[in-house]
Amino acid sequence: MIDHLKLTTKQPLSPSVQLMTDENQIEFVSIAHPKAQACFTLHGAHLIHFQPTGKAPVIWLSKTAIFDNNKAIRGGVPICWPWFGAPAAELGSGLPSHGFARNSQWQLGDISEDDSAVTINFKLVDTPATQALWPHSFELTLTATIGDSVQLSLTTKNTGNESLSYLAALHSYLNISAPEKTSVAGLGPTYVDSLDNKCMKNGAEKLSIAGPIDSLYIEPTDKVTLTDSGYDRELAIQSSGHDTIVAWTPWIEGAKGMADMPDDGYQTMLCLEAAITGTAIEVAPGQNHILSTSIS
């Protein structure tokens, strides 16, 4: 599990799953299955740990991450929804970056498991508080399957009488051995560089990490591969329902400016995010749309 989190058992939920709390009574769903270990917080339905048995952790979590049920957690897989980045101007000012899903308390749903994996559902529905931020009725479901790989599927169901449109991301922080030992293939050459006034660029087919990156790759292949010679492994990221893979690292100065990331935290993380950042997905009443990513 995660060494710096002091968790205590609260309630067994299945043979491999327990509901746990920390000293501040923050709730965690801990998974200890023969195939893998994992952990979620109910705050944000946020995956903060995934580690196949006998292997290095796949998901990165900041050692100084803040758990208070208010702030988004630094690391893991935050759920950015129903907008990505800053909200649209017509929604008003003062709204949270990347939406409200990652800062909301989710409900734990069904749990099932067999010899190969554990599957857990988390749900979030509209309330007067969400309606004040985003005036739509919805049911949001995260289905997580933990085994040799981790699979996350985010289903947006429109439970209202009018169409809704949304942007989103499964903001995956991946654990790496070192930037200079890591490269990424399958992103495609066409991207929008958010560090350079959002200019469209054509670059190399393989991404090396030698400085700050904040790029939206808008023509990714079906499978993005992160090769890490330090861990002697390849991570395959396969996604659907998206139009973009976002690559991000804050690098030296960015890490120093974050209270919830150690100054050297950038050396062991890279974000590769399945995202919807271009044309918003329109969901008709009674219909749904699924954004998913699998890391193996």
Summary of the structure (lengths in Angstrom):
residues: 296
radius of gyration: 18.4
end to end distance: 18.7
largest distance: 52.1
contacts: 966
relative contact order: 0.16
helix: 8%
strand: 50%
